[in-house]
Amino acid sequence: MIRVERVYDLKQRGAGAYFLVDRLWPRGVKKEALPLDGWLKDVAPSDKLRTWFAHDPKKWAEFQRRYFAELDRNPEAWRPLLEAARSGTVTLLFGAKDVERNNAVALKSYLDAKLREA
């Protein structure tokens, strides 16, 4: 099972593995205060894609298409998440304000599709 949660909304850690999937560390969050099993910078969108998207809702569909293409070219980055999800709950943590259109939501969709393929 894969979940997504905003870093700033995380009250306490539940069961499973927690991974930060942003390329940049969330502002104002101390590293020791975030209960992580890993920070997977390489699974995040490229800087070029991230700045192009700029959390513009009108670009969401195209952002997902481009991001999925990046993920297809970099399976080493997301395979650990897929393996962890096969054996338990995985929470993808993100820092964006938009909880519906961000890289963690897109990544969850991508990984869910990979789990269904298996």
N, C-alpha and C positions, 0 to 999 in steps of 0.2 A: 504494500500500500504506500502511495506517495501523497504527501500533504505539502501545502505551501503555507508559510507564515511570515508576516512582516516582522523584522527584527525588533522594531520599536513596540510591537504589540505582544511580544513574548513575555508572559508573566512567570511561567515556570516550565521547566523541561518535563516532557512526558516520556513515554516509552519510545524506544527506537533510536535511530541515528539522526543526528542533526548536522546539516552541511550548509555553509554559507556559499551561495552560488553567484555572488556579485564579484566583478573584477576589482572594485574599490571597496575598502573597508567602510562600513556605515558611519557617518559623521556622529560624533558625540557618544559613541559606544566604546567602552573600554574593552580591550581584548580579553582580559580576565573575567569580565562580566558576562560574556557570551558563551554559553555551554555548547561547544562545537566538537564534533568528531572529525571535522575537516573543513578547510576553506579551499574550495575548488575554483580558483580563479580562471583556469583554462576552459572550464565549461561555460563561462559567461560569454556573452556576445563580444566580438572584437570592439576595440575602442571606436573604430570607424563606424560600425553598425550602430553602436550605442549612441554616439553623438548624432548620427543621421536620424535615428528614431526620435530622440528627445522626448519620449513619452507622449507623442502626438497620437491621439486616438485614431485619426484618419489614416495613419501609417501602420496600424496594428497588423492588418492582414499581410502586408508586404514585409513588415518586420519579421513576422513568424516564418514566412517563406525563406527569407534570407538567412535567418538564424538557424533554421532547420538544415539549410544547405551547409552552413558552417559546421554544425554538429555532425552531419554526414561525413565531412572531411576530417573529423577529429574524434573518432570513437574511443580513443584511449581516455579522453576527458570524462565521458559520461558512463562508460562501462562500470566503474566502481559503484555508481549510484544504482544502476540496474541490478547489479549483483546484490547490493544491500536491500533493495526493494523486494527481491525474490525471497529473502529470508526474514523480512520483518518490515516494520514501518520506517519510512524515510521522510524527514521533514526538510524541505528546501527553504532556506531562509533568504530573505531579500530585504533591501532597504528602501525601495521605491515607495512613493506616496500612493500611486495608483495600484490598488490591490487586485484589479481585474486585468490589467494590461501591463505586464512586466516580464522580464526574462524568466523568472521562476515559474510563472504560470505557463509560459510557452514551453519551458523545459519539461514541466510535468506532463503536458500534452504529448510532447515528443516521446518521453520515456514510457508513458502509458501505452502508446502505440507500439513501441518496441516490446513491451511485456505481452501485449495481445498477439504479436507475431510469433512469439516463442511457443 
